[in-house]
C-alpha cells in the first residue's frame, strides 16, 4: 500500500480488489491471471518494486518470504485489522424523496452510478458501478480517495460478516433503539447490534420500559405540538371551559398550548407509560389529567362558573360553546320567549353571547343584550320570518308568550 498501485485502469478506474495485487506480488504470472484483472494493466515495474520491499521487510522481521496462494484469503482480515474504521457495509440504493430530489436537479441518482457504502467511522464511501466487487455486502477498505462525507474506494477486498464478528467480538455494542416513526405514527423499538455505524443485527423489541418510551413520546409532543394528542370533543370542551375561567381569574391554572407543553412532563408523562401510539391514550385519562390541575375548591366551582349546558325557558338544556373568547349559546328563538335578560357566567360577571336561530337553525341575531333585542330587533325579525315559517309561533309579546321547541300542529 505504501508503493504505487501495481494495477492501472484501462479506460476507467482500476479494479479495487486488493487480492489481485497480492496474487501478483506473491509471484503468480501476470499473464496467467490476466483474464481476472477485468481489463486492468499490470505495472510490472511496480510489481518488482513491491516484491523487493516485501522481501526486505520479511528479512528485517526474521520471517520467511512465502508464496502461497491461500494467504490471499487472509487479505480481508489483515486490512480490517490495519484499518478498522474503514470496514464498510453496503447500504440500500437511494430511494424516495432523495432520488426524486437528485432527478429534479438533472443528475442521475448516485445509486445508478456507483455502489454506496457506510464505513464504521460513519463516513460514506462509493464503489464504481463497473467494479467486480460491486455487489459485495462487506468491504475491508485499504485506500480511499476524495473527502468526507463521500469517499471513493480505490483498493479494498471482500470480507465475510462472520469474520467481522470474530475479529471485533469485544467491540460489538448491543443497543435498544426506541424511536418515533412519523410514517406509521407509532413508537418503534428494536434491538440492534452495531460496530460503530455498522448494523449487524436488527430485531423488534417488545419489552420496552416506561423509562425508554416516555421521553421519546414527550419529545414528539414538544416538536409537533398538542395536535398529536387524541383530544376527544369532551376533553376539548373541558379545556375550553378551564381556559375561559383562567382568562378572568389568573389563580386558575393556565391550559394554553404553551403552558401545557412546558409542563408536559408532569401531566402527560403518566399517560404514556403503556402506549406506543397516542391514540391508545384513554379519553377519561386525558380528562382526569386536566382536572388534576385544579384544586378541590376549583373543581367544585367549575360547573357553577362555567357550566357545560344552560337550561332555557323551553326546558331544553343547550350546550355552551367556550371555544371563542366570548362563550356562545346557540338556541332557537322560540325557545327563549319569556327570557327578559341574557344569561350569565362566572356568577353573573360575564353575559353569554346568544346566537338566536331561525327554525332553519341559522342565526338571525347575535346579542349579549336580550332585553334590547326584544325591544328593538325582534319585530323586524318577526316581520321577515313569520311568512316563511308559519308553523312556528311569532307572538306580538315575546316576553309573555310561552317558550317552545315545537311547531304548531297542522
TORKOL-4160 file (C-alpha; in steps of 0.2 Angstrom, whole numbers, padded with zeros to 4 digits, m for minus):
410
<pt num="1" X="0000" Y="0000" Z="0000"/>
<pt num="2" X="0015" Y="0012" Z="0003"/>
<pt num="3" X="0020" Y="0009" Z="m0016"/>
<pt num="4" X="0012" Y="0015" Z="m0031"/>
<pt num="5" X="m0003" Y="0004" Z="m0037"/>
<pt num="6" X="0003" Y="m0011" Z="m0047"/>
<pt num="7" X="m0013" Y="m0011" Z="m0057"/>
<pt num="8" X="m0019" Y="0003" Z="m0069"/>
<pt num="9" X="m0036" Y="0005" Z="m0076"/>
<pt num="10" X="m0038" Y="0004" Z="m0095"/>
<pt num="11" X="m0052" Y="0017" Z="m0100"/>
<pt num="12" X="m0058" Y="0018" Z="m0082"/>
<pt num="13" X="m0053" Y="0016" Z="m0064"/>
<pt num="14" X="m0043" Y="0000" Z="m0059"/>
<pt num="15" X="m0052" Y="m0014" Z="m0051"/>
<pt num="16" X="m0052" Y="m0011" Z="m0032"/>
<pt num="17" X="m0050" Y="m0029" Z="m0027"/>
<pt num="18" X="m0033" Y="m0029" Z="m0017"/>
<pt num="19" X="m0032" Y="m0048" Z="m0019"/>
<pt num="20" X="m0027" Y="m0046" Z="m0037"/>
<pt num="21" X="m0012" Y="m0036" Z="m0032"/>
<pt num="22" X="m0007" Y="m0049" Z="m0018"/>
<pt num="23" X="m0008" Y="m0063" Z="m0031"/>
<pt num="24" X="0004" Y="m0053" Z="m0042"/>
<pt num="25" X="0016" Y="m0049" Z="m0029"/>
<pt num="26" X="0016" Y="m0067" Z="m0022"/>
<pt num="27" X="0024" Y="m0072" Z="m0039"/>
<pt num="28" X="0009" Y="m0078" Z="m0049"/>
<pt num="29" X="0012" Y="m0075" Z="m0068"/>
<pt num="30" X="0004" Y="m0059" Z="m0073"/>
<pt num="31" X="m0001" Y="m0067" Z="m0090"/>
<pt num="32" X="m0009" Y="m0082" Z="m0081"/>
<pt num="33" X="m0021" Y="m0071" Z="m0071"/>
<pt num="34" X="m0023" Y="m0058" Z="m0084"/>
<pt num="35" X="m0040" Y="m0064" Z="m0088"/>
<pt num="36" X="m0045" Y="m0060" Z="m0070"/>
<pt num="37" X="m0039" Y="m0042" Z="m0070"/>
<pt num="38" X="m0055" Y="m0035" Z="m0078"/>
<pt num="39" X="m0046" Y="m0025" Z="m0091"/>
<pt num="40" X="m0033" Y="m0018" Z="m0080"/>
<pt num="41" X="m0015" Y="m0016" Z="m0085"/>
<pt num="42" X="m0001" Y="m0023" Z="m0074"/>
<pt num="43" X="0013" Y="m0011" Z="m0069"/>
<pt num="44" X="0027" Y="m0024" Z="m0070"/>
<pt num="45" X="0040" Y="m0012" Z="m0063"/>
<pt num="46" X="0028" Y="m0008" Z="m0049"/>
<pt num="47" X="0026" Y="m0027" Z="m0045"/>
<pt num="48" X="0045" Y="m0029" Z="m0045"/>
<pt num="49" X="0047" Y="m0014" Z="m0033"/>
<pt num="50" X="0034" Y="m0021" Z="m0021"/>
<pt num="51" X="0042" Y="m0038" Z="m0021"/>
<pt num="52" X="0059" Y="m0030" Z="m0016"/>
<pt num="53" X="0051" Y="m0021" Z="m0002"/>
<pt num="54" X="0041" Y="m0036" Z="0004"/>
<pt num="55" X="0057" Y="m0047" Z="0005"/>
<pt num="56" X="0066" Y="m0033" Z="0014"/>
<pt num="57" X="0053" Y="m0032" Z="0027"/>
<pt num="58" X="0052" Y="m0051" Z="0029"/>
<pt num="59" X="0071" Y="m0051" Z="0031"/>
<pt num="60" X="0071" Y="m0037" Z="0044"/>
<pt num="61" X="0057" Y="m0046" Z="0054"/>
<pt num="62" X="0065" Y="m0063" Z="0053"/>
<pt num="63" X="0051" Y="m0071" Z="0044"/>
<pt num="64" X="0051" Y="m0082" Z="0028"/>
<pt num="65" X="0045" Y="m0075" Z="0012"/>
<pt num="66" X="0032" Y="m0087" Z="0007"/>
<pt num="67" X="0022" Y="m0088" Z="m0010"/>
<pt num="68" X="0006" Y="m0097" Z="m0005"/>
<pt num="69" X="m0010" Y="m0093" Z="m0014"/>
<pt num="70" X="m0020" Y="m0097" Z="0001"/>
<pt num="71" X="m0013" Y="m0082" Z="0010"/>
<pt num="72" X="m0024" Y="m0072" Z="m0001"/>
<pt num="73" X="m0039" Y="m0077" Z="0009"/>
<pt num="74" X="m0032" Y="m0068" Z="0024"/>
<pt num="75" X="m0031" Y="m0051" Z="0015"/>
<pt num="76" X="m0048" Y="m0045" Z="0021"/>
<pt num="77" X="m0044" Y="m0049" Z="0039"/>
<pt num="78" X="m0027" Y="m0040" Z="0038"/>
<pt num="79" X="m0034" Y="m0025" Z="0030"/>
<pt num="80" X="m0049" Y="m0025" Z="0043"/>
<pt num="81" X="m0036" Y="m0025" Z="0057"/>
<pt num="82" X="m0025" Y="m0012" Z="0050"/>
<pt num="83" X="m0039" Y="0000" Z="0046"/>
<pt num="84" X="m0054" Y="m0005" Z="0057"/>
<pt num="85" X="m0063" Y="0012" Z="0054"/>
<pt num="86" X="m0064" Y="0008" Z="0036"/>
<pt num="87" X="m0074" Y="m0008" Z="0037"/>
<pt num="88" X="m0089" Y="m0004" Z="0026"/>
<pt num="89" X="m0106" Y="m0011" Z="0024"/>
<pt num="90" X="m0116" Y="m0008" Z="0008"/>
<pt num="91" X="m0132" Y="0002" Z="0010"/>
<pt num="92" X="m0148" Y="0001" Z="0001"/>
<pt num="93" X="m0150" Y="0010" Z="m0015"/>
<pt num="94" X="m0156" Y="0028" Z="m0015"/>
<pt num="95" X="m0175" Y="0029" Z="m0015"/>
<pt num="96" X="m0190" Y="0040" Z="m0012"/>
<pt num="97" X="m0188" Y="0059" Z="m0009"/>
<pt num="98" X="m0169" Y="0058" Z="m0010"/>
<pt num="99" X="m0169" Y="0050" Z="m0028"/>
<pt num="100" X="m0183" Y="0062" Z="m0033"/>
<pt num="101" X="m0173" Y="0077" Z="m0027"/>
<pt num="102" X="m0157" Y="0071" Z="m0037"/>
<pt num="103" X="m0168" Y="0069" Z="m0053"/>
<pt num="104" X="m0175" Y="0087" Z="m0051"/>
<pt num="105" X="m0158" Y="0093" Z="m0051"/>
<pt num="106" X="m0154" Y="0085" Z="m0068"/>
<pt num="107" X="m0142" Y="0072" Z="m0060"/>
<pt num="108" X="m0144" Y="0053" Z="m0060"/>
<pt num="109" X="m0146" Y="0046" Z="m0043"/>
<pt num="110" X="m0129" Y="0041" Z="m0036"/>
<pt num="111" X="m0135" Y="0023" Z="m0034"/>
<pt num="112" X="m0136" Y="0022" Z="m0053"/>
<pt num="113" X="m0118" Y="0027" Z="m0055"/>
<pt num="114" X="m0110" Y="0018" Z="m0040"/>
<pt num="115" X="m0112" Y="0006" Z="m0026"/>
<pt num="116" X="m0113" Y="0016" Z="m0009"/>
<pt num="117" X="m0106" Y="0010" Z="0007"/>
<pt num="118" X="m0106" Y="0017" Z="0025"/>
<pt num="119" X="m0090" Y="0014" Z="0035"/>
<pt num="120" X="m0088" Y="0010" Z="0053"/>
<pt num="121" X="m0082" Y="0028" Z="0056"/>
<pt num="122" X="m0099" Y="0034" Z="0049"/>
<pt num="123" X="m0092" Y="0042" Z="0033"/>
<pt num="124" X="m0099" Y="0036" Z="0016"/>
<pt num="125" X="m0089" Y="0028" Z="0003"/>
<pt num="126" X="m0093" Y="0023" Z="m0015"/>
<pt num="127" X="m0088" Y="0010" Z="m0027"/>
<pt num="128" X="m0088" Y="0012" Z="m0046"/>
<pt num="129" X="m0103" Y="0003" Z="m0054"/>
<pt num="130" X="m0091" Y="m0007" Z="m0066"/>
<pt num="131" X="m0081" Y="m0014" Z="m0052"/>
<pt num="132" X="m0081" Y="m0033" Z="m0049"/>
<pt num="133" X="m0084" Y="m0030" Z="m0031"/>
<pt num="134" X="m0100" Y="m0020" Z="m0034"/>
<pt num="135" X="m0112" Y="m0032" Z="m0026"/>
<pt num="136" X="m0101" Y="m0036" Z="m0011"/>
<pt num="137" X="m0110" Y="m0034" Z="0005"/>
<pt num="138" X="m0095" Y="m0030" Z="0016"/>
<pt num="139" X="m0078" Y="m0022" Z="0011"/>
<pt num="140" X="m0062" Y="m0020" Z="0021"/>
<pt num="141" X="m0055" Y="m0004" Z="0013"/>
<pt num="142" X="m0037" Y="m0001" Z="0012"/>
<pt num="143" X="m0036" Y="0015" Z="0002"/>
<pt num="144" X="m0048" Y="0029" Z="m0001"/>
<pt num="145" X="m0049" Y="0045" Z="m0012"/>
<pt num="146" X="m0058" Y="0061" Z="m0010"/>
<pt num="147" X="m0065" Y="0068" Z="0006"/>
<pt num="148" X="m0079" Y="0065" Z="0018"/>
<pt num="149" X="m0093" Y="0063" Z="0019"/>
<pt num="150" X="m0092" Y="0053" Z="0002"/>
<pt num="151" X="m0075" Y="0045" Z="m0002"/>
<pt num="152" X="m0071" Y="0034" Z="m0017"/>
<pt num="153" X="m0064" Y="0017" Z="m0014"/>
<pt num="154" X="m0048" Y="0014" Z="m0023"/>
<pt num="155" X="m0042" Y="m0003" Z="m0015"/>
<pt num="156" X="m0052" Y="m0015" Z="m0005"/>
<pt num="157" X="m0057" Y="m0033" Z="m0003"/>
<pt num="158" X="m0072" Y="m0043" Z="0002"/>
<pt num="159" X="m0074" Y="m0049" Z="0020"/>
<pt num="160" X="m0087" Y="m0060" Z="0027"/>
<pt num="161" X="m0099" Y="m0053" Z="0041"/>
<pt num="162" X="m0094" Y="m0069" Z="0051"/>
<pt num="163" X="m0076" Y="m0064" Z="0051"/>
<pt num="164" X="m0080" Y="m0046" Z="0056"/>
<pt num="165" X="m0090" Y="m0053" Z="0071"/>
<pt num="166" X="m0075" Y="m0064" Z="0076"/>
<pt num="167" X="m0062" Y="m0051" Z="0074"/>
<pt num="168" X="m0071" Y="m0037" Z="0083"/>
<pt num="169" X="m0082" Y="m0048" Z="0095"/>
<pt num="170" X="m0076" Y="m0037" Z="0110"/>
<pt num="171" X="m0081" Y="m0021" Z="0102"/>
<pt num="172" X="m0099" Y="m0025" Z="0096"/>
<pt num="173" X="m0112" Y="m0015" Z="0105"/>
<pt num="174" X="m0129" Y="m0021" Z="0109"/>
<pt num="175" X="m0142" Y="m0006" Z="0108"/>
<pt num="176" X="m0160" Y="m0004" Z="0112"/>
<pt num="177" X="m0166" Y="0008" Z="0099"/>
<pt num="178" X="m0183" Y="0016" Z="0104"/>
<pt num="179" X="m0189" Y="0030" Z="0092"/>
<pt num="180" X="m0204" Y="0038" Z="0084"/>
<pt num="181" X="m0209" Y="0033" Z="0066"/>
<pt num="182" X="m0218" Y="0048" Z="0058"/>
<pt num="183" X="m0224" Y="0036" Z="0044"/>
<pt num="184" X="m0233" Y="0024" Z="0055"/>
<pt num="185" X="m0236" Y="0037" Z="0069"/>
<pt num="186" X="m0231" Y="0025" Z="0082"/>
<pt num="187" X="m0216" Y="0021" Z="0093"/>
<pt num="188" X="m0204" Y="0008" Z="0085"/>
<pt num="189" X="m0192" Y="m0002" Z="0096"/>
<pt num="190" X="m0178" Y="m0013" Z="0090"/>
<pt num="191" X="m0164" Y="m0022" Z="0097"/>
<pt num="192" X="m0148" Y="m0019" Z="0087"/>
<pt num="193" X="m0130" Y="m0025" Z="0087"/>
<pt num="194" X="m0118" Y="m0012" Z="0080"/>
<pt num="195" X="m0100" Y="m0010" Z="0076"/>
<pt num="196" X="m0098" Y="0009" Z="0076"/>
<pt num="197" X="m0110" Y="0014" Z="0062"/>
<pt num="198" X="m0112" Y="m0003" Z="0055"/>
<pt num="199" X="m0128" Y="m0013" Z="0059"/>
<pt num="200" X="m0126" Y="m0031" Z="0061"/>
<pt num="201" X="m0142" Y="m0037" Z="0069"/>
<pt num="202" X="m0159" Y="m0028" Z="0069"/>
<pt num="203" X="m0174" Y="m0036" Z="0078"/>
<pt num="204" X="m0191" Y="m0030" Z="0085"/>
<pt num="205" X="m0191" Y="m0026" Z="0104"/>
<pt num="206" X="m0206" Y="m0030" Z="0114"/>
<pt num="207" X="m0201" Y="m0027" Z="0132"/>
<pt num="208" X="m0200" Y="m0008" Z="0131"/>
<pt num="209" X="m0200" Y="0001" Z="0148"/>
<pt num="210" X="m0209" Y="0017" Z="0153"/>
<pt num="211" X="m0191" Y="0025" Z="0155"/>
<pt num="212" X="m0187" Y="0021" Z="0137"/>
<pt num="213" X="m0204" Y="0026" Z="0129"/>
<pt num="214" X="m0210" Y="0041" Z="0139"/>
<pt num="215" X="m0195" Y="0053" Z="0134"/>
<pt num="216" X="m0197" Y="0049" Z="0115"/>
<pt num="217" X="m0216" Y="0052" Z="0116"/>
<pt num="218" X="m0214" Y="0068" Z="0125"/>
<pt num="219" X="m0201" Y="0074" Z="0113"/>
<pt num="220" X="m0214" Y="0071" Z="0099"/>
<pt num="221" X="m0227" Y="0081" Z="0108"/>
<pt num="222" X="m0215" Y="0095" Z="0111"/>
<pt num="223" X="m0209" Y="0095" Z="0092"/>
<pt num="224" X="m0226" Y="0094" Z="0084"/>
<pt num="225" X="m0237" Y="0101" Z="0097"/>
<pt num="226" X="m0253" Y="0096" Z="0106"/>
<pt num="227" X="m0262" Y="0092" Z="0090"/>
<pt num="228" X="m0254" Y="0075" Z="0090"/>
<pt num="229" X="m0264" Y="0070" Z="0105"/>
<pt num="230" X="m0281" Y="0062" Z="0103"/>
<pt num="231" X="m0292" Y="0075" Z="0111"/>
<pt num="232" X="m0310" Y="0070" Z="0110"/>
<pt num="233" X="m0323" Y="0083" Z="0110"/>
<pt num="234" X="m0327" Y="0081" Z="0128"/>
<pt num="235" X="m0309" Y="0085" Z="0133"/>
<pt num="236" X="m0308" Y="0100" Z="0121"/>
<pt num="237" X="m0324" Y="0107" Z="0129"/>
<pt num="238" X="m0317" Y="0104" Z="0147"/>
<pt num="239" X="m0301" Y="0113" Z="0142"/>
<pt num="240" X="m0310" Y="0127" Z="0134"/>
<pt num="241" X="m0320" Y="0130" Z="0150"/>
<pt num="242" X="m0305" Y="0130" Z="0161"/>
<pt num="243" X="m0296" Y="0142" Z="0149"/>
<pt num="244" X="m0312" Y="0154" Z="0150"/>
<pt num="245" X="m0311" Y="0154" Z="0169"/>
<pt num="246" X="m0292" Y="0157" Z="0169"/>
<pt num="247" X="m0294" Y="0172" Z="0157"/>
<pt num="248" X="m0305" Y="0180" Z="0170"/>
<pt num="249" X="m0296" Y="0174" Z="0186"/>
<pt num="250" X="m0277" Y="0171" Z="0184"/>
<pt num="251" X="m0277" Y="0160" Z="0200"/>
<pt num="252" X="m0284" Y="0146" Z="0190"/>
<pt num="253" X="m0272" Y="0135" Z="0180"/>
<pt num="254" X="m0267" Y="0140" Z="0163"/>
<pt num="255" X="m0271" Y="0127" Z="0150"/>
<pt num="256" X="m0265" Y="0135" Z="0134"/>
<pt num="257" X="m0254" Y="0126" Z="0122"/>
<pt num="258" X="m0238" Y="0134" Z="0128"/>
<pt num="259" X="m0242" Y="0131" Z="0147"/>
<pt num="260" X="m0247" Y="0113" Z="0144"/>
<pt num="261" X="m0231" Y="0109" Z="0133"/>
<pt num="262" X="m0220" Y="0117" Z="0146"/>
<pt num="263" X="m0227" Y="0106" Z="0160"/>
<pt num="264" X="m0230" Y="0090" Z="0149"/>
<pt num="265" X="m0218" Y="0080" Z="0159"/>
<pt num="266" X="m0229" Y="0082" Z="0174"/>
<pt num="267" X="m0247" Y="0080" Z="0167"/>
<pt num="268" X="m0244" Y="0070" Z="0152"/>
<pt num="269" X="m0230" Y="0058" Z="0157"/>
<pt num="270" X="m0241" Y="0046" Z="0167"/>
<pt num="271" X="m0252" Y="0044" Z="0152"/>
<pt num="272" X="m0238" Y="0037" Z="0141"/>
<pt num="273" X="m0232" Y="0023" Z="0151"/>
<pt num="274" X="m0240" Y="0009" Z="0142"/>
<pt num="275" X="m0244" Y="0016" Z="0124"/>
<pt num="276" X="m0235" Y="0015" Z="0108"/>
<pt num="277" X="m0247" Y="0027" Z="0099"/>
<pt num="278" X="m0256" Y="0042" Z="0105"/>
<pt num="279" X="m0272" Y="0035" Z="0100"/>
<pt num="280" X="m0270" Y="0022" Z="0114"/>
<pt num="281" X="m0272" Y="0036" Z="0127"/>
<pt num="282" X="m0289" Y="0034" Z="0135"/>
<pt num="283" X="m0301" Y="0049" Z="0134"/>
<pt num="284" X="m0305" Y="0048" Z="0153"/>
<pt num="285" X="m0287" Y="0048" Z="0157"/>
<pt num="286" X="m0284" Y="0065" Z="0147"/>
<pt num="287" X="m0299" Y="0072" Z="0156"/>
<pt num="288" X="m0293" Y="0067" Z="0173"/>
<pt num="289" X="m0276" Y="0073" Z="0170"/>
<pt num="290" X="m0283" Y="0091" Z="0166"/>
<pt num="291" X="m0294" Y="0091" Z="0181"/>
<pt num="292" X="m0280" Y="0086" Z="0192"/>
<pt num="293" X="m0273" Y="0103" Z="0188"/>
<pt num="294" X="m0287" Y="0111" Z="0198"/>
<pt num="295" X="m0288" Y="0112" Z="0217"/>
<pt num="296" X="m0303" Y="0103" Z="0225"/>
<pt num="297" X="m0311" Y="0120" Z="0228"/>
<pt num="298" X="m0309" Y="0125" Z="0209"/>
<pt num="299" X="m0315" Y="0108" Z="0203"/>
<pt num="300" X="m0331" Y="0110" Z="0214"/>
<pt num="301" X="m0334" Y="0128" Z="0207"/>
<pt num="302" X="m0331" Y="0124" Z="0189"/>
<pt num="303" X="m0348" Y="0118" Z="0184"/>
<pt num="304" X="m0356" Y="0134" Z="0193"/>
<pt num="305" X="m0344" Y="0146" Z="0185"/>
<pt num="306" X="m0343" Y="0139" Z="0168"/>
<pt num="307" X="m0357" Y="0126" Z="0166"/>
<pt num="308" X="m0357" Y="0114" Z="0151"/>
<pt num="309" X="m0376" Y="0117" Z="0147"/>
<pt num="310" X="m0389" Y="0131" Z="0151"/>
<pt num="311" X="m0407" Y="0127" Z="0153"/>
<pt num="312" X="m0418" Y="0139" Z="0143"/>
<pt num="313" X="m0436" Y="0143" Z="0146"/>
<pt num="314" X="m0442" Y="0129" Z="0134"/>
<pt num="315" X="m0434" Y="0117" Z="0146"/>
<pt num="316" X="m0421" Y="0112" Z="0134"/>
<pt num="317" X="m0403" Y="0110" Z="0140"/>
<pt num="318" X="m0392" Y="0119" Z="0127"/>
<pt num="319" X="m0373" Y="0116" Z="0127"/>
<pt num="320" X="m0362" Y="0132" Z="0129"/>
<pt num="321" X="m0348" Y="0134" Z="0116"/>
<pt num="322" X="m0332" Y="0140" Z="0125"/>
<pt num="323" X="m0321" Y="0139" Z="0110"/>
<pt num="324" X="m0321" Y="0158" Z="0107"/>
<pt num="325" X="m0316" Y="0172" Z="0119"/>
<pt num="326" X="m0334" Y="0176" Z="0122"/>
<pt num="327" X="m0344" Y="0160" Z="0126"/>
<pt num="328" X="m0359" Y="0157" Z="0114"/>
<pt num="329" X="m0376" Y="0149" Z="0117"/>
<pt num="330" X="m0384" Y="0145" Z="0100"/>
<pt num="331" X="m0403" Y="0142" Z="0103"/>
<pt num="332" X="m0419" Y="0143" Z="0093"/>
<pt num="333" X="m0428" Y="0160" Z="0095"/>
<pt num="334" X="m0444" Y="0152" Z="0100"/>
<pt num="335" X="m0436" Y="0143" Z="0115"/>
<pt num="336" X="m0431" Y="0159" Z="0124"/>
<pt num="337" X="m0448" Y="0168" Z="0124"/>
<pt num="338" X="m0451" Y="0175" Z="0141"/>
<pt num="339" X="m0432" Y="0177" Z="0145"/>
<pt num="340" X="m0430" Y="0195" Z="0149"/>
<pt num="341" X="m0411" Y="0196" Z="0151"/>
<pt num="342" X="m0396" Y="0187" Z="0144"/>
<pt num="343" X="m0390" Y="0173" Z="0155"/>
<pt num="344" X="m0373" Y="0175" Z="0163"/>
<pt num="345" X="m0357" Y="0165" Z="0168"/>
<pt num="346" X="m0344" Y="0167" Z="0182"/>
<pt num="347" X="m0358" Y="0171" Z="0195"/>
<pt num="348" X="m0366" Y="0185" Z="0184"/>
<pt num="349" X="m0350" Y="0193" Z="0179"/>
<pt num="350" X="m0350" Y="0188" Z="0160"/>
<pt num="351" X="m0365" Y="0188" Z="0149"/>
<pt num="352" X="m0367" Y="0174" Z="0137"/>
<pt num="353" X="m0367" Y="0179" Z="0119"/>
<pt num="354" X="m0383" Y="0172" Z="0111"/>
<pt num="355" X="m0385" Y="0166" Z="0094"/>
<pt num="356" X="m0404" Y="0167" Z="0091"/>
<pt num="357" X="m0408" Y="0154" Z="0077"/>
<pt num="358" X="m0422" Y="0153" Z="0064"/>
<pt num="359" X="m0432" Y="0137" Z="0063"/>
<pt num="360" X="m0419" Y="0133" Z="0049"/>
<pt num="361" X="m0405" Y="0134" Z="0063"/>
<pt num="362" X="m0397" Y="0149" Z="0055"/>
<pt num="363" X="m0393" Y="0164" Z="0067"/>
<pt num="364" X="m0405" Y="0179" Z="0065"/>
<pt num="365" X="m0397" Y="0189" Z="0079"/>
<pt num="366" X="m0381" Y="0189" Z="0089"/>
<pt num="367" X="m0383" Y="0198" Z="0105"/>
<pt num="368" X="m0377" Y="0199" Z="0123"/>
<pt num="369" X="m0392" Y="0211" Z="0127"/>
<pt num="370" X="m0408" Y="0200" Z="0126"/>
<pt num="371" X="m0419" Y="0214" Z="0133"/>
<pt num="372" X="m0413" Y="0226" Z="0119"/>
<pt num="373" X="m0417" Y="0213" Z="0106"/>
<pt num="374" X="m0434" Y="0211" Z="0112"/>
<pt num="375" X="m0437" Y="0230" Z="0112"/>
<pt num="376" X="m0428" Y="0235" Z="0096"/>
<pt num="377" X="m0424" Y="0220" Z="0085"/>
<pt num="378" X="m0437" Y="0206" Z="0087"/>
<pt num="379" X="m0451" Y="0214" Z="0077"/>
<pt num="380" X="m0440" Y="0216" Z="0061"/>
<pt num="381" X="m0435" Y="0198" Z="0063"/>
<pt num="382" X="m0454" Y="0193" Z="0065"/>
<pt num="383" X="m0459" Y="0203" Z="0050"/>
<pt num="384" X="m0446" Y="0194" Z="0039"/>
<pt num="385" X="m0448" Y="0176" Z="0045"/>
<pt num="386" X="m0466" Y="0173" Z="0050"/>
<pt num="387" X="m0471" Y="0171" Z="0032"/>
<pt num="388" X="m0458" Y="0159" Z="0029"/>
<pt num="389" X="m0461" Y="0149" Z="0044"/>
<pt num="390" X="m0480" Y="0150" Z="0048"/>
<pt num="391" X="m0480" Y="0134" Z="0059"/>
<pt num="392" X="m0469" Y="0142" Z="0071"/>
<pt num="393" X="m0476" Y="0155" Z="0084"/>
<pt num="394" X="m0472" Y="0173" Z="0081"/>
<pt num="395" X="m0481" Y="0182" Z="0096"/>
<pt num="396" X="m0484" Y="0200" Z="0097"/>
<pt num="397" X="m0477" Y="0200" Z="0115"/>
<pt num="398" X="m0462" Y="0188" Z="0116"/>
<pt num="399" X="m0459" Y="0191" Z="0134"/>
<pt num="400" X="m0476" Y="0184" Z="0139"/>
<pt num="401" X="m0478" Y="0170" Z="0126"/>
<pt num="402" X="m0474" Y="0153" Z="0132"/>
<pt num="403" X="m0457" Y="0147" Z="0126"/>
<pt num="404" X="m0457" Y="0131" Z="0115"/>
<pt num="405" X="m0447" Y="0120" Z="0104"/>
<pt num="406" X="m0462" Y="0113" Z="0095"/>
<pt num="407" X="m0471" Y="0119" Z="0080"/>
<pt num="408" X="m0490" Y="0122" Z="0078"/>
<pt num="409" X="m0500" Y="0106" Z="0074"/>
<pt num="410" X="m0506" Y="0105" Z="0056"/>
